[in-house]
Amino acid sequence: MLDKKEAMVVGINGQIIEVEFSTLYNPNIYDILVLKNNPETKLEIVSSASKTSYHCLSLNNTNSISRGGILVNTEKKLLLPAGDKVLGRAFDIFGRAFDKKGKLITDEYIDTHINTEESLDNIKQSTTILETGIKAIDFFAPILKGGRVGMFGGAGVGKTVILNELINNIIINSKDKKTFSVFSAVGERSREANELYNSLIDNKASDSVAMVVGQMGENPAVRYKTAYAGASLAGYFRDQKKSDVLYLIDNMYRFAQAGNELATLMNQLPSEDGYQPTLVSEMGALHQKLLSTNNGYITSIEAVFVPSDDLTDFGVRSINPYLNSFVILSREVYQQGILPAIDLLQSSSTALTREIVGDFHYNAYERSKSILQKAKSLDRIVSLIGFSELSLEDQITYRRSQIIKNYMTQNFFVTAKQTGNKGSYVKIEDTVEDMLDIVEGKYDKENPDNFLYKGKIVGKVRV
């Protein structure tokens, strides 16, 4: 006979464990259950399966769980460490540290499932551009302070490299030391998180950054909850510390993918493209934690893996409604040896208005976009009959497009050791000034190759 708070394991399907309570007891969603004979084995209730049975996520290895096993409801939620003690630390959703700094001890914890309902009066929007020092992003897809930017790309086109460069330029070189940063490593390689952590330590910038780690080797329940944990921690610093926060996640698609794995195990009927029917609401719940309020701004930078380079994939499209800026990485551009491999025509931002970026930036953007679009229609003609067969006007347009593309290449600080080329940081006003000169024809007689991997143009192109 089971006690009131006890449940029996009646089904095991991967990380989804079905448990049954007595008819006299109704547990709460997100309650943590522990195995009676092994309290280190934790399960989280996520949905009801019948009047008395529930689906649970196994947060540990399932080897110790078997049918007939007895579980005890702790009537507590899984709490994430918070407070100043998590800064400079790398840990998982259980508070276990991976940074060789000893056990993570703190007096503050947060419930990652609480969604605070913000009134419209409390939500704040900014018209201030967050400078990154990366020319292609600052010019074609500027990031708003308190906004959300998605970096979309398939495997191996440089999403993580750009993310690390943004961390270097925004966090390490930031003059505003009051800004906190939270990094969620969701479903990616542990090597990348380790490199980032070591880079922050080397640059003495780790004291303002908390890393919540749930790498690809973890079970889908842990990967899924790592994204919520990081977003909740960002909300904590915004509300409790009254501070601006930079939230970074690598990779947002892996969050959607982990939720899909769990939905499949719970036998939920798939919706569009085979994804879980709850994907849209899950994305909404996650991004609601990242609102900017009167307490502070949360600027969110989200790497998004694009399966098979298909931007129409529903898992990718489900992220789009929550973003202000779109940085699209192209395999075709990457294969041309242009780095960062950003598709200048597809990348965009809601910040590109005269009111926000100003007349000079907006005019330069419109003219450069027009040049690139026209040049794209000329590409096939050039490949078939050659550049010399174009009209004089088209030759000028095509050459300017090549200069624009080459000017947008840039050496990064985070790859300097591998490439041997020193990184460069270019201010927005310098990029705009250079682009105005390019679209107005100041460099029409220059060889476009002279613009590859240069910083700001000073007088003539640096050689």
C-alpha positions in Angstrom: 0.0 0.0 0.0 1.4 3.4 -1.1 1.6 6.3 1.3 -0.2 9.5 0.3 2.8 11.2 -1.4 4.2 8.0 -3.0 3.8 6.9 -6.6 4.7 3.7 -8.5 6.5 3.6 -11.8 4.1 2.0 -14.3 5.9 2.8 -17.6 9.3 3.8 -18.9 9.9 5.3 -22.4 13.3 6.8 -22.6 13.5 9.8 -20.4 9.7 9.8 -19.9 8.6 7.9 -16.9 4.9 7.3 -16.2 4.0 7.1 -12.5 0.7 6.5 -10.7 -0.5 8.0 -7.4 -3.4 6.9 -5.3 -6.8 8.4 -6.1 -6.6 10.4 -2.9 -3.7 12.6 -4.0 -3.2 15.1 -6.7 0.4 16.4 -7.2 1.3 19.7 -8.8 2.9 20.1 -12.2 6.7 20.5 -11.9 6.9 18.8 -8.5 10.1 16.8 -8.0 9.9 13.1 -7.2 12.8 11.1 -5.9 13.3 7.4 -5.9 12.6 6.1 -2.4 15.7 3.9 -2.3 17.9 6.4 -4.2 17.1 10.0 -3.5 19.7 11.2 -6.0 17.4 10.0 -8.8 15.1 12.9 -9.6 12.0 13.1 -11.8 9.9 16.2 -12.6 6.1 15.9 -13.2 5.3 17.6 -16.6 1.8 16.5 -17.5 -1.1 14.2 -16.6 -1.6 10.9 -18.4 -4.9 9.9 -16.8 -6.8 10.7 -13.6 -4.1 9.2 -11.4 -1.1 8.8 -13.6 1.4 11.4 -14.7 4.2 11.8 -17.2 7.6 12.7 -15.6 10.9 13.8 -17.0 13.8 11.8 -15.7 16.5 14.3 -14.9 19.2 11.6 -14.4 20.2 8.4 -15.9 17.3 5.9 -16.0 19.4 2.8 -15.1 18.2 2.9 -11.5 14.5 3.2 -12.4 12.3 0.1 -13.0 8.6 -0.8 -13.2 7.2 -1.1 -9.7 9.8 1.3 -8.3 8.5 3.6 -5.5 8.9 7.4 -5.8 8.2 10.1 -3.2 6.9 13.5 -4.0 9.1 16.2 -2.3 6.4 18.8 -3.1 9.2 21.1 -4.1 10.3 22.5 -7.5 13.7 22.1 -9.1 15.5 25.3 -8.0 18.4 27.0 -9.8 21.3 28.7 -7.9 21.2 32.5 -8.3 22.8 35.5 -6.7 26.3 37.0 -6.9 27.8 33.6 -6.2 26.9 32.2 -9.6 28.9 34.9 -11.5 32.1 33.6 -12.9 30.8 30.0 -12.5 29.8 27.3 -15.1 27.1 24.9 -13.8 24.2 22.8 -14.8 20.5 23.0 -13.8 21.2 21.0 -10.6 23.8 23.5 -9.5 26.7 21.1 -10.1 29.8 23.1 -11.1 32.1 22.3 -14.0 34.7 25.0 -13.6 37.1 23.3 -11.1 36.3 26.0 -8.5 34.7 23.7 -6.0 31.1 23.3 -5.0 28.7 26.1 -5.9 27.3 27.5 -2.6 24.7 30.2 -2.5 21.9 31.4 -0.3 19.7 32.4 -3.3 17.7 30.1 -5.6 15.0 30.6 -8.2 12.1 28.6 -9.6 12.7 28.5 -13.4 9.0 27.8 -14.1 7.6 31.0 -12.8 6.6 33.4 -15.5 6.0 36.9 -14.2 3.2 38.6 -16.0 4.5 42.1 -16.9 2.0 44.9 -17.4 2.3 46.9 -20.5 3.2 49.9 -18.5 6.3 48.1 -17.1 7.6 46.8 -20.5 10.3 49.0 -21.9 11.5 49.4 -25.5 14.8 51.1 -26.5 15.8 52.9 -29.6 19.5 52.7 -28.7 21.7 50.7 -31.0 24.1 48.2 -29.3 27.4 48.5 -31.1 29.2 45.2 -31.8 32.2 46.4 -33.8 31.3 43.8 -36.5 30.7 45.8 -39.7 28.2 43.5 -41.4 26.0 43.3 -38.3 26.1 46.9 -37.2 25.3 48.1 -40.8 22.9 45.5 -42.2 21.3 44.1 -39.0 21.9 46.5 -36.1 21.0 45.2 -32.6 18.8 47.2 -30.4 19.6 47.5 -26.7 17.0 45.2 -25.1 16.3 43.6 -28.5 16.7 40.0 -29.7 18.9 38.9 -32.5 19.0 35.5 -34.2 22.0 34.2 -36.0 20.8 31.6 -38.5 23.0 29.1 -40.2 23.7 25.5 -41.0 26.5 23.4 -39.7 30.0 24.9 -39.9 29.3 28.3 -41.3 30.5 30.3 -38.2 27.6 30.9 -35.8 29.5 30.1 -32.7 32.5 32.1 -33.9 30.3 35.2 -34.4 28.7 34.6 -31.0 32.1 34.4 -29.3 33.2 37.6 -31.1 30.1 39.3 -29.9 30.9 38.2 -26.3 34.4 39.5 -26.8 33.3 42.9 -28.1 30.3 43.5 -25.9 31.3 41.9 -22.6 35.1 41.9 -22.5 35.5 45.3 -24.0 32.5 46.8 -22.4 33.0 50.0 -20.4 29.7 49.3 -18.5 30.8 46.9 -15.9 27.3 47.0 -14.3 25.8 44.8 -17.0 25.4 41.1 -16.2 25.6 38.3 -18.7 24.1 34.8 -18.8 25.2 32.2 -21.3 23.0 29.1 -21.9 24.9 26.2 -23.6 22.1 24.1 -25.0 22.8 20.9 -27.0 26.1 22.0 -28.4 29.7 20.7 -28.0 31.3 21.0 -24.6 34.5 22.0 -26.2 32.9 25.3 -27.4 31.6 26.2 -23.9 35.1 25.3 -22.4 36.8 27.6 -24.9 34.4 30.4 -24.1 34.9 30.0 -20.4 38.7 30.0 -20.7 38.5 33.1 -22.9 36.5 35.0 -20.3 39.0 34.0 -17.6 42.0 35.0 -19.7 40.4 38.4 -20.3 39.3 38.8 -16.7 35.7 39.2 -17.7 34.2 36.1 -16.1 33.1 37.8 -12.9 30.1 39.3 -14.6 29.0 36.1 -16.5 27.1 33.1 -15.4 27.1 30.0 -17.6 24.3 27.4 -17.5 25.5 24.2 -19.3 23.5 21.4 -20.9 25.6 20.0 -23.7 24.7 17.5 -26.4 25.7 14.6 -24.3 23.0 15.3 -21.8 19.5 13.7 -21.9 16.8 15.8 -23.7 15.1 16.8 -20.4 18.3 18.5 -19.2 18.9 20.2 -22.5 15.3 21.4 -22.7 15.4 22.8 -19.2 18.8 24.5 -19.6 17.3 27.1 -21.9 14.6 28.0 -19.4 17.1 28.1 -16.6 19.3 30.6 -18.4 16.4 32.8 -19.3 15.1 32.7 -15.7 18.6 33.7 -14.4 18.7 36.6 -16.8 15.3 37.7 -15.5 16.6 37.4 -11.9 19.5 39.8 -12.6 17.1 42.2 -14.3 14.6 42.2 -11.5 16.7 41.7 -8.3 19.8 43.6 -9.3 17.9 46.2 -11.4 20.5 45.7 -14.1 20.8 45.4 -17.8 21.5 41.9 -18.9 23.0 40.3 -22.0 21.5 36.8 -22.6 23.2 34.5 -25.0 22.1 31.0 -26.1 23.9 28.5 -28.2 21.7 26.9 -29.6 18.0 27.9 -29.7 17.2 25.2 -32.3 18.5 22.5 -29.9 16.0 23.7 -27.4 13.2 23.1 -29.9 14.7 19.8 -30.8 14.9 18.6 -27.2 11.3 19.5 -26.7 10.4 17.5 -29.8 12.3 14.4 -28.5 10.3 14.6 -25.2 7.0 15.1 -27.0 7.7 12.0 -29.1 8.4 9.9 -26.0 5.0 11.1 -24.6 3.3 10.0 -27.7 2.0 13.5 -28.6 0.7 13.8 -32.1 3.1 16.0 -34.1 2.0 19.2 -35.9 3.7 21.0 -38.7 6.9 19.5 -40.0 6.8 16.7 -37.4 7.5 19.1 -34.5 5.7 19.0 -31.1 2.3 20.7 -31.1 3.4 22.8 -28.1 6.5 24.3 -29.8 4.9 27.7 -30.4 3.8 28.1 -26.8 7.2 26.8 -25.5 9.0 29.5 -27.6 6.6 32.1 -26.3 7.1 31.1 -22.6 10.9 31.2 -23.0 11.0 34.6 -24.7 8.5 36.0 -22.2 11.2 35.6 -19.6 13.4 37.9 -21.7 11.3 41.0 -21.7 12.9 44.4 -21.0 11.2 46.2 -18.2 11.6 49.3 -16.1 14.0 47.3 -14.0 16.5 46.8 -16.9 17.0 45.7 -20.5 17.6 42.1 -21.5 19.4 41.9 -24.8 19.1 38.4 -26.3 21.6 37.0 -28.8 20.4 33.6 -30.1 22.4 31.2 -32.3 20.0 29.1 -34.4 21.1 26.0 -36.2 19.3 25.6 -39.6 18.9 21.9 -40.5 19.9 21.2 -44.1 20.3 25.0 -44.6 16.5 25.2 -44.8 15.3 28.5 -43.4 11.6 27.4 -43.9 12.0 24.6 -41.4 9.2 25.0 -38.8 11.5 24.6 -35.9 13.5 27.6 -37.2 10.5 29.7 -38.2 9.0 29.3 -34.7 11.8 31.5 -33.4 11.3 34.4 -35.9 8.3 36.2 -34.3 10.3 37.0 -31.2 13.3 38.6 -32.9 14.2 42.1 -33.9 17.4 41.4 -35.9 18.1 38.6 -38.3 21.7 37.7 -39.1 21.6 35.0 -41.9 24.8 33.0 -42.5 25.2 31.6 -46.0 27.0 28.4 -47.0 27.5 29.9 -50.5 29.1 33.0 -49.1 31.3 30.8 -46.8 32.5 28.8 -49.7 33.6 32.0 -51.5 36.0 32.6 -48.6 34.1 35.6 -47.3 34.1 35.8 -43.5 32.0 36.4 -41.6 29.8 34.5 -44.0 26.8 36.8 -43.6 24.2 37.1 -46.4 23.9 40.8 -46.6 20.7 40.8 -48.6 18.8 38.4 -46.3 20.0 39.9 -43.0 17.8 42.6 -41.6 16.7 44.5 -38.5 13.6 46.4 -37.3 16.0 49.1 -36.1 16.8 50.1 -39.7 14.5 53.2 -39.7 15.5 56.9 -40.1 14.2 57.6 -36.6 16.6 55.0 -35.0 19.8 54.8 -37.1 19.6 58.3 -38.6 19.5 59.6 -42.2 23.1 58.9 -43.1 23.0 55.2 -42.0 19.5 54.7 -43.5 20.5 56.3 -46.9 23.7 54.3 -47.1 21.8 51.1 -46.3 19.1 51.7 -48.9 21.6 52.5 -51.6 23.9 49.5 -50.8 20.9 47.2 -50.7 19.8 48.4 -54.1 23.4 47.9 -55.5 23.6 44.3 -54.1 20.2 43.4 -55.4 20.9 44.6 -58.9 24.3 42.9 -58.9 22.7 39.6 -57.9 20.6 39.7 -61.1 23.9 40.3 -63.1 25.8 37.4 -61.5 24.5 34.9 -64.1 25.3 37.2 -67.0 28.9 37.7 -65.7 29.3 33.9 -65.2 28.2 33.2 -68.8 29.7 35.9 -70.9 32.0 37.8 -68.6 32.2 41.2 -66.8 33.4 43.1 -69.9 30.2 42.4 -71.7 28.1 44.4 -69.2 27.1 47.9 -70.0 29.2 50.6 -68.4 26.5 51.4 -65.9 26.2 47.8 -64.9 29.9 47.4 -64.7 30.0 50.2 -62.1 27.2 48.7 -60.1 28.7 45.2 -60.2 32.2 46.5 -59.1 30.6 48.5 -56.2 28.8 45.4 -55.1 32.1 43.5 -55.0 33.7 46.3 -53.0 30.7 46.3 -50.5 31.0 42.5 -50.0 34.7 42.6 -49.6 34.6 45.6 -47.2 32.2 43.7 -45.0 34.8 40.9 -44.4 36.6 41.2 -41.0 39.2 39.5 -38.9 38.0 38.5 -35.5 39.7 38.7 -32.2 38.6 35.2 -31.2 40.2 33.6 -34.2 43.5 35.6 -34.1 45.5 32.7 -32.6 44.3 30.3 -35.3 44.6 32.7 -38.3 47.5 34.8 -37.2 45.6 37.9 -38.2 44.9 40.5 -35.6 41.2 41.2 -35.0 39.6 44.6 -35.7 36.8 46.6 -34.1 35.0 49.1 -36.3 32.7 51.8 -34.9 29.3 52.2 -36.5 29.9 55.7 -37.5 33.1 54.7 -39.3 31.3 51.9 -41.1 28.5 54.2 -42.2 31.0 56.8 -43.4 32.9 54.3 -45.4 29.8 52.8 -47.0 28.6 56.3 -48.0 31.9 56.7 -49.8 31.6 53.3 -51.5 28.0 53.8 -52.8 28.8 57.3 -54.0 31.6 56.0 -56.2 34.7 57.2 -54.3 36.5 53.9 -54.7 35.2 52.9 -58.2 38.8 52.8 -59.6 40.1 50.7 -56.7 40.7 46.9 -57.0 37.9 45.3 -55.0 40.4 42.8 -53.6 42.1 45.6 -51.7 39.0 45.8 -49.4 39.3 42.3 -48.1 39.7 42.0 -44.3 40.4 45.7 -43.7 39.1 47.8 -40.9 38.1 51.4 -41.4 39.2 52.9 -44.7 41.6 55.8 -44.1 41.9 57.9 -47.2 42.9 55.3 -49.8 42.3 51.7 -49.1 45.0 50.2 -46.8 47.3 47.7 -48.5 
